[in-house]
Amino acid sequence: MKTQITELFGMEVYTEKAVRVGVVDDAVLNVDTKKIDSLAVSDLNPELLQLKGFKGIKVPYRIIRSIGDVIIIRHFSNMFPSKEIDY
């Protein structure tokens, strides 16, 4: 998955189950490996109950499934305890 870092800024982040997480605000780089370590995501979905009070989160790059018009990450059911939807 190759893309320019600047293309990631402002992209919406969703889980595999179509739950909106937020918007990419920045990228955290590992200067030793010259790779993206994580994405800083802000404008968080208020439905993420365990994240109340946070202005942003770091999403590890390893959990990203795909990048296209939006960024798709792996879905973690413990992030969404009260409104888990089975598809």
HTML snippet that shows the backbone in 3Dmol.js (N, CA, C, O; Angstrom):
<script src="https://3Dmol.org/build/3Dmol-min.js"></script>
<div id="view" style="width:600px;height:400px;position:relative"></div>
<script>
const pdb = `
ATOM      1  N   MET A   1       0.853  -1.165   0.000  1.00  0.00           N
ATOM      2  CA  MET A   1       0.000   0.000   0.000  1.00  0.00           C
ATOM      3  C   MET A   1       0.902   1.232   0.000  1.00  0.00           C
ATOM      4  O   MET A   1       1.417   1.641   1.040  1.00  0.00           O
ATOM      5  N   LYS A   2       1.080   1.807  -1.171  1.00  0.00           N
ATOM      6  CA  LYS A   2       1.925   2.990  -1.303  1.00  0.00           C
ATOM      7  C   LYS A   2       1.066   4.207  -1.578  1.00  0.00           C
ATOM      8  O   LYS A   2       0.166   4.174  -2.418  1.00  0.00           O
ATOM      9  N   THR A   3       1.352   5.276  -0.864  1.00  0.00           N
ATOM     10  CA  THR A   3       0.643   6.528  -1.047  1.00  0.00           C
ATOM     11  C   THR A   3       1.500   7.652  -0.479  1.00  0.00           C
ATOM     12  O   THR A   3       2.363   7.409   0.364  1.00  0.00           O
ATOM     13  N   GLN A   4       1.270   8.858  -0.927  1.00  0.00           N
ATOM     14  CA  GLN A   4       1.979  10.015  -0.393  1.00  0.00           C
ATOM     15  C   GLN A   4       1.391  10.350   0.973  1.00  0.00           C
ATOM     16  O   GLN A   4       0.175  10.294   1.159  1.00  0.00           O
ATOM     17  N   ILE A   5       2.246  10.696   1.922  1.00  0.00           N
ATOM     18  CA  ILE A   5       1.770  11.022   3.266  1.00  0.00           C
ATOM     19  C   ILE A   5       0.787  12.180   3.231  1.00  0.00           C
ATOM     20  O   ILE A   5      -0.216  12.162   3.943  1.00  0.00           O
ATOM     21  N   THR A   6       1.061  13.182   2.414  1.00  0.00           N
ATOM     22  CA  THR A   6       0.183  14.355   2.376  1.00  0.00           C
ATOM     23  C   THR A   6      -1.217  14.018   1.876  1.00  0.00           C
ATOM     24  O   THR A   6      -2.167  14.741   2.177  1.00  0.00           O
ATOM     25  N   GLU A   7      -1.359  12.938   1.120  1.00  0.00           N
ATOM     26  CA  GLU A   7      -2.684  12.524   0.643  1.00  0.00           C
ATOM     27  C   GLU A   7      -3.543  11.967   1.774  1.00  0.00           C
ATOM     28  O   GLU A   7      -4.766  11.916   1.648  1.00  0.00           O
ATOM     29  N   LEU A   8      -2.925  11.552   2.871  1.00  0.00           N
ATOM     30  CA  LEU A   8      -3.657  10.971   3.990  1.00  0.00           C
ATOM     31  C   LEU A   8      -4.351  12.026   4.847  1.00  0.00           C
ATOM     32  O   LEU A   8      -5.380  11.749   5.464  1.00  0.00           O
ATOM     33  N   PHE A   9      -3.789  13.237   4.887  1.00  0.00           N
ATOM     34  CA  PHE A   9      -4.341  14.287   5.741  1.00  0.00           C
ATOM     35  C   PHE A   9      -5.756  14.642   5.298  1.00  0.00           C
ATOM     36  O   PHE A   9      -6.009  14.896   4.121  1.00  0.00           O
ATOM     37  N   GLY A  10      -6.672  14.655   6.265  1.00  0.00           N
ATOM     38  CA  GLY A  10      -8.063  14.995   5.985  1.00  0.00           C
ATOM     39  C   GLY A  10      -8.923  13.825   5.560  1.00  0.00           C
ATOM     40  O   GLY A  10     -10.130  13.984   5.373  1.00  0.00           O
ATOM     41  N   MET A  11      -8.322  12.641   5.403  1.00  0.00           N
ATOM     42  CA  MET A  11      -9.103  11.470   4.992  1.00  0.00           C
ATOM     43  C   MET A  11      -9.910  10.933   6.171  1.00  0.00           C
ATOM     44  O   MET A  11      -9.451  10.942   7.314  1.00  0.00           O
ATOM     45  N   GLU A  12     -11.118  10.467   5.872  1.00  0.00           N
ATOM     46  CA  GLU A  12     -11.977   9.838   6.873  1.00  0.00           C
ATOM     47  C   GLU A  12     -11.440   8.447   7.188  1.00  0.00           C
ATOM     48  O   GLU A  12     -10.924   7.756   6.309  1.00  0.00           O
ATOM     49  N   VAL A  13     -11.566   8.042   8.457  1.00  0.00           N
ATOM     50  CA  VAL A  13     -11.137   6.713   8.898  1.00  0.00           C
ATOM     51  C   VAL A  13     -12.372   5.951   9.368  1.00  0.00           C
ATOM     52  O   VAL A  13     -13.138   6.437  10.200  1.00  0.00           O
ATOM     53  N   TYR A  14     -12.553   4.747   8.822  1.00  0.00           N
ATOM     54  CA  TYR A  14     -13.677   3.872   9.164  1.00  0.00           C
ATOM     55  C   TYR A  14     -13.147   2.504   9.538  1.00  0.00           C
ATOM     56  O   TYR A  14     -12.050   2.119   9.134  1.00  0.00           O
ATOM     57  N   THR A  15     -13.943   1.760  10.322  1.00  0.00           N
ATOM     58  CA  THR A  15     -13.590   0.373  10.604  1.00  0.00           C
ATOM     59  C   THR A  15     -14.143  -0.498   9.489  1.00  0.00           C
ATOM     60  O   THR A  15     -14.878  -0.025   8.623  1.00  0.00           O
ATOM     61  N   GLU A  16     -13.784  -1.771   9.519  1.00  0.00           N
ATOM     62  CA  GLU A  16     -14.280  -2.729   8.532  1.00  0.00           C
ATOM     63  C   GLU A  16     -15.799  -2.877   8.587  1.00  0.00           C
ATOM     64  O   GLU A  16     -16.422  -3.301   7.613  1.00  0.00           O
ATOM     65  N   LYS A  17     -16.390  -2.529   9.722  1.00  0.00           N
ATOM     66  CA  LYS A  17     -17.843  -2.629   9.873  1.00  0.00           C
ATOM     67  C   LYS A  17     -18.531  -1.288   9.650  1.00  0.00           C
ATOM     68  O   LYS A  17     -19.648  -1.069  10.118  1.00  0.00           O
ATOM     69  N   ALA A  18     -17.860  -0.398   8.935  1.00  0.00           N
ATOM     70  CA  ALA A  18     -18.411   0.895   8.510  1.00  0.00           C
ATOM     71  C   ALA A  18     -18.731   1.833   9.669  1.00  0.00           C
ATOM     72  O   ALA A  18     -19.673   2.622   9.586  1.00  0.00           O
ATOM     73  N   VAL A  19     -17.956   1.754  10.747  1.00  0.00           N
ATOM     74  CA  VAL A  19     -18.102   2.685  11.855  1.00  0.00           C
ATOM     75  C   VAL A  19     -17.071   3.790  11.666  1.00  0.00           C
ATOM     76  O   VAL A  19     -15.874   3.522  11.563  1.00  0.00           O
ATOM     77  N   ARG A  20     -17.540   5.033  11.622  1.00  0.00           N
ATOM     78  CA  ARG A  20     -16.631   6.164  11.443  1.00  0.00           C
ATOM     79  C   ARG A  20     -15.819   6.368  12.712  1.00  0.00           C
ATOM     80  O   ARG A  20     -16.372   6.412  13.811  1.00  0.00           O
ATOM     81  N   VAL A  21     -14.504   6.493  12.557  1.00  0.00           N
ATOM     82  CA  VAL A  21     -13.609   6.731  13.689  1.00  0.00           C
ATOM     83  C   VAL A  21     -13.271   8.209  13.783  1.00  0.00           C
ATOM     84  O   VAL A  21     -13.381   8.793  14.861  1.00  0.00           O
ATOM     85  N   GLY A  22     -12.863   8.829  12.680  1.00  0.00           N
ATOM     86  CA  GLY A  22     -12.494  10.238  12.690  1.00  0.00           C
ATOM     87  C   GLY A  22     -11.797  10.628  11.402  1.00  0.00           C
ATOM     88  O   GLY A  22     -11.995  10.005  10.359  1.00  0.00           O
ATOM     89  N   VAL A  23     -10.976  11.672  11.486  1.00  0.00           N
ATOM     90  CA  VAL A  23     -10.280  12.237  10.327  1.00  0.00           C
ATOM     91  C   VAL A  23      -8.788  12.281  10.614  1.00  0.00           C
ATOM     92  O   VAL A  23      -8.376  12.653  11.713  1.00  0.00           O
ATOM     93  N   VAL A  24      -7.974  11.901   9.628  1.00  0.00           N
ATOM     94  CA  VAL A  24      -6.515  11.928   9.787  1.00  0.00           C
ATOM     95  C   VAL A  24      -6.049  13.373   9.900  1.00  0.00           C
ATOM     96  O   VAL A  24      -6.328  14.217   9.048  1.00  0.00           O
ATOM     97  N   ASP A  25      -5.330  13.617  10.982  1.00  0.00           N
ATOM     98  CA  ASP A  25      -4.819  14.958  11.260  1.00  0.00           C
ATOM     99  C   ASP A  25      -3.312  15.052  11.012  1.00  0.00           C
ATOM    100  O   ASP A  25      -2.799  16.103  10.627  1.00  0.00           O
ATOM    101  N   ASP A  26      -2.610  13.933  11.241  1.00  0.00           N
ATOM    102  CA  ASP A  26      -1.160  13.947  11.114  1.00  0.00           C
ATOM    103  C   ASP A  26      -0.654  12.505  10.994  1.00  0.00           C
ATOM    104  O   ASP A  26      -1.403  11.554  11.215  1.00  0.00           O
ATOM    105  N   ALA A  27       0.600  12.362  10.650  1.00  0.00           N
ATOM    106  CA  ALA A  27       1.238  11.047  10.579  1.00  0.00           C
ATOM    107  C   ALA A  27       2.455  11.045  11.485  1.00  0.00           C
ATOM    108  O   ALA A  27       3.205  12.020  11.533  1.00  0.00           O
ATOM    109  N   VAL A  28       2.649   9.942  12.204  1.00  0.00           N
ATOM    110  CA  VAL A  28       3.805   9.787  13.079  1.00  0.00           C
ATOM    111  C   VAL A  28       4.784   8.886  12.351  1.00  0.00           C
ATOM    112  O   VAL A  28       4.465   7.745  12.017  1.00  0.00           O
ATOM    113  N   LEU A  29       5.980   9.408  12.108  1.00  0.00           N
ATOM    114  CA  LEU A  29       6.982   8.672  11.343  1.00  0.00           C
ATOM    115  C   LEU A  29       8.044   8.068  12.245  1.00  0.00           C
ATOM    116  O   LEU A  29       8.422   8.664  13.254  1.00  0.00           O
ATOM    117  N   ASN A  30       8.524   6.887  11.884  1.00  0.00           N
ATOM    118  CA  ASN A  30       9.656   6.260  12.549  1.00  0.00           C
ATOM    119  C   ASN A  30      10.867   6.599  11.701  1.00  0.00           C
ATOM    120  O   ASN A  30      11.014   6.080  10.595  1.00  0.00           O
ATOM    121  N   VAL A  31      11.734   7.461  12.206  1.00  0.00           N
ATOM    122  CA  VAL A  31      12.867   7.931  11.408  1.00  0.00           C
ATOM    123  C   VAL A  31      13.917   6.846  11.188  1.00  0.00           C
ATOM    124  O   VAL A  31      14.678   6.905  10.222  1.00  0.00           O
ATOM    125  N   ASP A  32      13.961   5.859  12.077  1.00  0.00           N
ATOM    126  CA  ASP A  32      14.932   4.775  11.909  1.00  0.00           C
ATOM    127  C   ASP A  32      14.564   3.867  10.740  1.00  0.00           C
ATOM    128  O   ASP A  32      15.424   3.501   9.940  1.00  0.00           O
ATOM    129  N   THR A  33      13.287   3.505  10.644  1.00  0.00           N
ATOM    130  CA  THR A  33      12.842   2.603   9.580  1.00  0.00           C
ATOM    131  C   THR A  33      12.340   3.358   8.351  1.00  0.00           C
ATOM    132  O   THR A  33      12.116   2.761   7.298  1.00  0.00           O
ATOM    133  N   LYS A  34      12.165   4.663   8.488  1.00  0.00           N
ATOM    134  CA  LYS A  34      11.672   5.519   7.397  1.00  0.00           C
ATOM    135  C   LYS A  34      10.285   5.084   6.928  1.00  0.00           C
ATOM    136  O   LYS A  34       9.986   5.082   5.734  1.00  0.00           O
ATOM    137  N   LYS A  35       9.441   4.712   7.906  1.00  0.00           N
ATOM    138  CA  LYS A  35       8.074   4.277   7.613  1.00  0.00           C
ATOM    139  C   LYS A  35       7.096   4.989   8.536  1.00  0.00           C
ATOM    140  O   LYS A  35       7.478   5.541   9.568  1.00  0.00           O
ATOM    141  N   ILE A  36       5.828   4.966   8.142  1.00  0.00           N
ATOM    142  CA  ILE A  36       4.783   5.534   8.988  1.00  0.00           C
ATOM    143  C   ILE A  36       4.551   4.589  10.160  1.00  0.00           C
ATOM    144  O   ILE A  36       4.343   3.391   9.967  1.00  0.00           O
ATOM    145  N   ASP A  37       4.587   5.131  11.373  1.00  0.00           N
ATOM    146  CA  ASP A  37       4.349   4.340  12.578  1.00  0.00           C
ATOM    147  C   ASP A  37       2.858   4.315  12.927  1.00  0.00           C
ATOM    148  O   ASP A  37       2.308   3.264  13.257  1.00  0.00           O
ATOM    149  N   SER A  38       2.216   5.475  12.853  1.00  0.00           N
ATOM    150  CA  SER A  38       0.792   5.563  13.167  1.00  0.00           C
ATOM    151  C   SER A  38       0.215   6.831  12.555  1.00  0.00           C
ATOM    152  O   SER A  38       0.941   7.710  12.092  1.00  0.00           O
ATOM    153  N   LEU A  39      -1.111   6.900  12.567  1.00  0.00           N
ATOM    154  CA  LEU A  39      -1.813   8.087  12.094  1.00  0.00           C
ATOM    155  C   LEU A  39      -2.496   8.752  13.279  1.00  0.00           C
ATOM    156  O   LEU A  39      -3.134   8.080  14.091  1.00  0.00           O
ATOM    157  N   ALA A  40      -2.364  10.062  13.379  1.00  0.00           N
ATOM    158  CA  ALA A  40      -3.065  10.821  14.410  1.00  0.00           C
ATOM    159  C   ALA A  40      -4.446  11.152  13.862  1.00  0.00           C
ATOM    160  O   ALA A  40      -4.569  11.818  12.834  1.00  0.00           O
ATOM    161  N   VAL A  41      -5.481  10.689  14.549  1.00  0.00           N
ATOM    162  CA  VAL A  41      -6.863  10.864  14.098  1.00  0.00           C
ATOM    163  C   VAL A  41      -7.591  11.754  15.086  1.00  0.00           C
ATOM    164  O   VAL A  41      -7.579  11.500  16.290  1.00  0.00           O
ATOM    165  N   SER A  42      -8.232  12.810  14.565  1.00  0.00           N
ATOM    166  CA  SER A  42      -9.005  13.725  15.403  1.00  0.00           C
ATOM    167  C   SER A  42     -10.443  13.758  14.890  1.00  0.00           C
ATOM    168  O   SER A  42     -10.828  12.934  14.061  1.00  0.00           O
ATOM    169  N   ASP A  43     -11.231  14.707  15.382  1.00  0.00           N
ATOM    170  CA  ASP A  43     -12.657  14.795  15.030  1.00  0.00           C
ATOM    171  C   ASP A  43     -13.306  13.434  15.244  1.00  0.00           C
ATOM    172  O   ASP A  43     -13.972  12.896  14.359  1.00  0.00           O
ATOM    173  N   LEU A  44     -13.093  12.887  16.450  1.00  0.00           N
ATOM    174  CA  LEU A  44     -13.519  11.524  16.765  1.00  0.00           C
ATOM    175  C   LEU A  44     -15.029  11.376  16.796  1.00  0.00           C
ATOM    176  O   LEU A  44     -15.755  12.303  17.154  1.00  0.00           O
ATOM    177  N   ASN A  45     -15.481  10.203  16.418  1.00  0.00           N
ATOM    178  CA  ASN A  45     -16.885   9.831  16.463  1.00  0.00           C
ATOM    179  C   ASN A  45     -17.337   9.809  17.924  1.00  0.00           C
ATOM    180  O   ASN A  45     -16.736   9.101  18.732  1.00  0.00           O
ATOM    181  N   PRO A  46     -18.377  10.563  18.285  1.00  0.00           N
ATOM    182  CA  PRO A  46     -18.833  10.572  19.680  1.00  0.00           C
ATOM    183  C   PRO A  46     -19.406   9.232  20.140  1.00  0.00           C
ATOM    184  O   PRO A  46     -19.599   9.026  21.338  1.00  0.00           O
ATOM    185  N   GLU A  47     -19.680   8.323  19.210  1.00  0.00           N
ATOM    186  CA  GLU A  47     -20.185   7.001  19.563  1.00  0.00           C
ATOM    187  C   GLU A  47     -19.095   6.098  20.146  1.00  0.00           C
ATOM    188  O   GLU A  47     -19.398   5.038  20.693  1.00  0.00           O
ATOM    189  N   LEU A  48     -17.837   6.509  20.032  1.00  0.00           N
ATOM    190  CA  LEU A  48     -16.740   5.722  20.596  1.00  0.00           C
ATOM    191  C   LEU A  48     -16.695   5.987  22.093  1.00  0.00           C
ATOM    192  O   LEU A  48     -15.932   6.834  22.559  1.00  0.00           O
ATOM    193  N   LEU A  49     -17.499   5.274  22.830  1.00  0.00           N
ATOM    194  CA  LEU A  49     -17.729   5.556  24.245  1.00  0.00           C
ATOM    195  C   LEU A  49     -16.472   5.502  25.092  1.00  0.00           C
ATOM    196  O   LEU A  49     -16.329   6.303  26.016  1.00  0.00           O
ATOM    197  N   GLN A  50     -15.572   4.601  24.813  1.00  0.00           N
ATOM    198  CA  GLN A  50     -14.373   4.478  25.634  1.00  0.00           C
ATOM    199  C   GLN A  50     -13.369   5.590  25.353  1.00  0.00           C
ATOM    200  O   GLN A  50     -12.335   5.669  26.017  1.00  0.00           O
ATOM    201  N   LEU A  51     -13.657   6.439  24.391  1.00  0.00           N
ATOM    202  CA  LEU A  51     -12.720   7.504  24.037  1.00  0.00           C
ATOM    203  C   LEU A  51     -13.215   8.881  24.449  1.00  0.00           C
ATOM    204  O   LEU A  51     -12.637   9.883  24.029  1.00  0.00           O
ATOM    205  N   LYS A  52     -14.257   8.963  25.250  1.00  0.00           N
ATOM    206  CA  LYS A  52     -14.793  10.266  25.655  1.00  0.00           C
ATOM    207  C   LYS A  52     -13.723  11.070  26.374  1.00  0.00           C
ATOM    208  O   LYS A  52     -12.971  10.539  27.192  1.00  0.00           O
ATOM    209  N   GLY A  53     -13.665  12.346  26.061  1.00  0.00           N
ATOM    210  CA  GLY A  53     -12.688  13.226  26.678  1.00  0.00           C
ATOM    211  C   GLY A  53     -11.383  13.337  25.905  1.00  0.00           C
ATOM    212  O   GLY A  53     -10.555  14.195  26.209  1.00  0.00           O
ATOM    213  N   PHE A  54     -11.191  12.485  24.916  1.00  0.00           N
ATOM    214  CA  PHE A  54      -9.981  12.545  24.103  1.00  0.00           C
ATOM    215  C   PHE A  54     -10.234  13.417  22.878  1.00  0.00           C
ATOM    216  O   PHE A  54     -11.321  13.383  22.301  1.00  0.00           O
ATOM    217  N   LYS A  55      -9.236  14.192  22.485  1.00  0.00           N
ATOM    218  CA  LYS A  55      -9.346  15.003  21.277  1.00  0.00           C
ATOM    219  C   LYS A  55      -8.859  14.243  20.054  1.00  0.00           C
ATOM    220  O   LYS A  55      -9.162  14.617  18.921  1.00  0.00           O
ATOM    221  N   GLY A  56      -8.110  13.186  20.282  1.00  0.00           N
ATOM    222  CA  GLY A  56      -7.583  12.399  19.176  1.00  0.00           C
ATOM    223  C   GLY A  56      -6.983  11.106  19.660  1.00  0.00           C
ATOM    224  O   GLY A  56      -6.795  10.893  20.857  1.00  0.00           O
ATOM    225  N   ILE A  57      -6.685  10.242  18.704  1.00  0.00           N
ATOM    226  CA  ILE A  57      -6.041   8.961  19.009  1.00  0.00           C
ATOM    227  C   ILE A  57      -4.965   8.701  17.973  1.00  0.00           C
ATOM    228  O   ILE A  57      -4.965   9.295  16.895  1.00  0.00           O
ATOM    229  N   LYS A  58      -4.042   7.802  18.311  1.00  0.00           N
ATOM    230  CA  LYS A  58      -3.061   7.337  17.339  1.00  0.00           C
ATOM    231  C   LYS A  58      -3.496   5.958  16.879  1.00  0.00           C
ATOM    232  O   LYS A  58      -3.678   5.052  17.692  1.00  0.00           O
ATOM    233  N   VAL A  59      -3.661   5.800  15.579  1.00  0.00           N
ATOM    234  CA  VAL A  59      -4.045   4.520  14.993  1.00  0.00           C
ATOM    235  C   VAL A  59      -2.781   3.872  14.433  1.00  0.00           C
ATOM    236  O   VAL A  59      -2.175   4.408  13.505  1.00  0.00           O
ATOM    237  N   PRO A  60      -2.374   2.721  14.986  1.00  0.00           N
ATOM    238  CA  PRO A  60      -1.169   2.056  14.478  1.00  0.00           C
ATOM    239  C   PRO A  60      -1.324   1.720  12.991  1.00  0.00           C
ATOM    240  O   PRO A  60      -2.370   1.233  12.563  1.00  0.00           O
ATOM    241  N   TYR A  61      -0.296   1.979  12.226  1.00  0.00           N
ATOM    242  CA  TYR A  61      -0.358   1.757  10.780  1.00  0.00           C
ATOM    243  C   TYR A  61      -0.587   0.288  10.440  1.00  0.00           C
ATOM    244  O   TYR A  61      -1.136  -0.021   9.383  1.00  0.00           O
ATOM    245  N   ARG A  62      -0.174  -0.616  11.319  1.00  0.00           N
ATOM    246  CA  ARG A  62      -0.313  -2.049  11.048  1.00  0.00           C
ATOM    247  C   ARG A  62      -1.759  -2.518  11.032  1.00  0.00           C
ATOM    248  O   ARG A  62      -2.037  -3.588  10.492  1.00  0.00           O
ATOM    249  N   ILE A  63      -2.707  -1.746  11.612  1.00  0.00           N
ATOM    250  CA  ILE A  63      -4.108  -2.185  11.609  1.00  0.00           C
ATOM    251  C   ILE A  63      -4.893  -1.609  10.432  1.00  0.00           C
ATOM    252  O   ILE A  63      -6.093  -1.851  10.304  1.00  0.00           O
ATOM    253  N   ILE A  64      -4.215  -0.849   9.575  1.00  0.00           N
ATOM    254  CA  ILE A  64      -4.884  -0.317   8.391  1.00  0.00           C
ATOM    255  C   ILE A  64      -5.062  -1.443   7.378  1.00  0.00           C
ATOM    256  O   ILE A  64      -4.107  -2.131   7.018  1.00  0.00           O
ATOM    257  N   ARG A  65      -6.297  -1.618   6.925  1.00  0.00           N
ATOM    258  CA  ARG A  65      -6.617  -2.664   5.949  1.00  0.00           C
ATOM    259  C   ARG A  65      -6.483  -2.148   4.520  1.00  0.00           C
ATOM    260  O   ARG A  65      -5.957  -2.844   3.652  1.00  0.00           O
ATOM    261  N   SER A  66      -6.965  -0.910   4.273  1.00  0.00           N
ATOM    262  CA  SER A  66      -6.860  -0.363   2.923  1.00  0.00           C
ATOM    263  C   SER A  66      -6.954   1.154   2.966  1.00  0.00           C
ATOM    264  O   SER A  66      -7.486   1.749   3.903  1.00  0.00           O
ATOM    265  N   ILE A  67      -6.413   1.755   1.907  1.00  0.00           N
ATOM    266  CA  ILE A  67      -6.474   3.203   1.726  1.00  0.00           C
ATOM    267  C   ILE A  67      -6.993   3.456   0.325  1.00  0.00           C
ATOM    268  O   ILE A  67      -6.440   2.955  -0.654  1.00  0.00           O
ATOM    269  N   GLY A  68      -8.051   4.230   0.236  1.00  0.00           N
ATOM    270  CA  GLY A  68      -8.648   4.589  -1.049  1.00  0.00           C
ATOM    271  C   GLY A  68      -9.271   5.962  -0.894  1.00  0.00           C
ATOM    272  O   GLY A  68      -8.577   6.929  -0.578  1.00  0.00           O
ATOM    273  N   ASP A  69     -10.580   6.055  -1.114  1.00  0.00           N
ATOM    274  CA  ASP A  69     -11.285   7.309  -0.854  1.00  0.00           C
ATOM    275  C   ASP A  69     -11.372   7.570   0.640  1.00  0.00           C
ATOM    276  O   ASP A  69     -11.437   8.720   1.076  1.00  0.00           O
ATOM    277  N   VAL A  70     -11.372   6.488   1.430  1.00  0.00           N
ATOM    278  CA  VAL A  70     -11.323   6.548   2.891  1.00  0.00           C
ATOM    279  C   VAL A  70     -10.283   5.539   3.356  1.00  0.00           C
ATOM    280  O   VAL A  70      -9.787   4.732   2.569  1.00  0.00           O
ATOM    281  N   ILE A  71      -9.960   5.593   4.639  1.00  0.00           N
ATOM    282  CA  ILE A  71      -9.030   4.629   5.224  1.00  0.00           C
ATOM    283  C   ILE A  71      -9.852   3.632   6.030  1.00  0.00           C
ATOM    284  O   ILE A  71     -10.673   4.016   6.863  1.00  0.00           O
ATOM    285  N   ILE A  72      -9.623   2.353   5.775  1.00  0.00           N
ATOM    286  CA  ILE A  72     -10.325   1.288   6.480  1.00  0.00           C
ATOM    287  C   ILE A  72      -9.347   0.633   7.455  1.00  0.00           C
ATOM    288  O   ILE A  72      -8.257   0.211   7.070  1.00  0.00           O
ATOM    289  N   ILE A  73      -9.758   0.556   8.731  1.00  0.00           N
ATOM    290  CA  ILE A  73      -8.925  -0.101   9.736  1.00  0.00           C
ATOM    291  C   ILE A  73      -9.652  -1.325  10.277  1.00  0.00           C
ATOM    292  O   ILE A  73     -10.854  -1.494  10.076  1.00  0.00           O
ATOM    293  N   ARG A  74      -8.906  -2.164  10.959  1.00  0.00           N
ATOM    294  CA  ARG A  74      -9.488  -3.344  11.589  1.00  0.00           C
ATOM    295  C   ARG A  74     -10.476  -2.902  12.661  1.00  0.00           C
ATOM    296  O   ARG A  74     -10.223  -1.930  13.374  1.00  0.00           O
ATOM    297  N   HIS A  75     -11.597  -3.604  12.782  1.00  0.00           N
ATOM    298  CA  HIS A  75     -12.642  -3.280  13.752  1.00  0.00           C
ATOM    299  C   HIS A  75     -12.340  -3.964  15.080  1.00  0.00           C
ATOM    300  O   HIS A  75     -12.075  -5.166  15.116  1.00  0.00           O
ATOM    301  N   PHE A  76     -12.379  -3.210  16.159  1.00  0.00           N
ATOM    302  CA  PHE A  76     -12.197  -3.750  17.499  1.00  0.00           C
ATOM    303  C   PHE A  76     -13.492  -3.596  18.257  1.00  0.00           C
ATOM    304  O   PHE A  76     -13.914  -2.474  18.538  1.00  0.00           O
ATOM    305  N   SER A  77     -14.132  -4.703  18.595  1.00  0.00           N
ATOM    306  CA  SER A  77     -15.440  -4.633  19.240  1.00  0.00           C
ATOM    307  C   SER A  77     -15.380  -3.956  20.602  1.00  0.00           C
ATOM    308  O   SER A  77     -16.384  -3.389  21.033  1.00  0.00           O
ATOM    309  N   ASN A  78     -14.248  -3.989  21.298  1.00  0.00           N
ATOM    310  CA  ASN A  78     -14.172  -3.346  22.607  1.00  0.00           C
ATOM    311  C   ASN A  78     -14.154  -1.819  22.517  1.00  0.00           C
ATOM    312  O   ASN A  78     -14.287  -1.142  23.536  1.00  0.00           O
ATOM    313  N   MET A  79     -13.993  -1.271  21.309  1.00  0.00           N
ATOM    314  CA  MET A  79     -14.086   0.178  21.138  1.00  0.00           C
ATOM    315  C   MET A  79     -15.537   0.641  21.106  1.00  0.00           C
ATOM    316  O   MET A  79     -15.817   1.824  21.301  1.00  0.00           O
ATOM    317  N   PHE A  80     -16.455  -0.284  20.861  1.00  0.00           N
ATOM    318  CA  PHE A  80     -17.857   0.044  20.667  1.00  0.00           C
ATOM    319  C   PHE A  80     -18.725  -0.832  21.563  1.00  0.00           C
ATOM    320  O   PHE A  80     -19.498  -1.640  21.046  1.00  0.00           O
ATOM    321  N   PRO A  81     -18.629  -0.704  22.888  1.00  0.00           N
ATOM    322  CA  PRO A  81     -19.269  -1.659  23.780  1.00  0.00           C
ATOM    323  C   PRO A  81     -20.788  -1.617  23.816  1.00  0.00           C
ATOM    324  O   PRO A  81     -21.410  -2.661  24.016  1.00  0.00           O
ATOM    325  N   SER A  82     -21.409  -0.474  23.636  1.00  0.00           N
ATOM    326  CA  SER A  82     -22.849  -0.414  23.842  1.00  0.00           C
ATOM    327  C   SER A  82     -23.676  -0.591  22.575  1.00  0.00           C
ATOM    328  O   SER A  82     -24.846  -0.966  22.652  1.00  0.00           O
ATOM    329  N   LYS A  83     -23.093  -0.328  21.421  1.00  0.00           N
ATOM    330  CA  LYS A  83     -23.870  -0.378  20.187  1.00  0.00           C
ATOM    331  C   LYS A  83     -23.254  -1.316  19.167  1.00  0.00           C
ATOM    332  O   LYS A  83     -23.183  -0.987  17.983  1.00  0.00           O
ATOM    333  N   GLU A  84     -22.818  -2.458  19.606  1.00  0.00           N
ATOM    334  CA  GLU A  84     -22.218  -3.422  18.687  1.00  0.00           C
ATOM    335  C   GLU A  84     -23.291  -3.952  17.737  1.00  0.00           C
ATOM    336  O   GLU A  84     -24.352  -4.401  18.172  1.00  0.00           O
ATOM    337  N   ILE A  85     -23.013  -3.896  16.475  1.00  0.00           N
ATOM    338  CA  ILE A  85     -23.955  -4.341  15.455  1.00  0.00           C
ATOM    339  C   ILE A  85     -23.359  -5.562  14.773  1.00  0.00           C
ATOM    340  O   ILE A  85     -22.221  -5.522  14.305  1.00  0.00           O
ATOM    341  N   ASP A  86     -24.118  -6.640  14.716  1.00  0.00           N
ATOM    342  CA  ASP A  86     -23.664  -7.838  14.015  1.00  0.00           C
ATOM    343  C   ASP A  86     -24.119  -7.771  12.568  1.00  0.00           C
ATOM    344  O   ASP A  86     -25.299  -7.561  12.287  1.00  0.00           O
ATOM    345  N   TYR A  87     -23.192  -7.948  11.668  1.00  0.00           N
ATOM    346  CA  TYR A  87     -23.522  -7.940  10.231  1.00  0.00           C
ATOM    347  C   TYR A  87     -23.419  -9.320   9.689  1.00  0.00           C
ATOM    348  O   TYR A  87     -23.655  -9.536   8.500  1.00  0.00           O
TER     349      TYR A  87
END
`;
const viewer = $3Dmol.createViewer("view");
viewer.addModel(pdb, "pdb");
viewer.setStyle({}, {cartoon: {color: "spectrum"}});
viewer.zoomTo();
viewer.render();
</script>
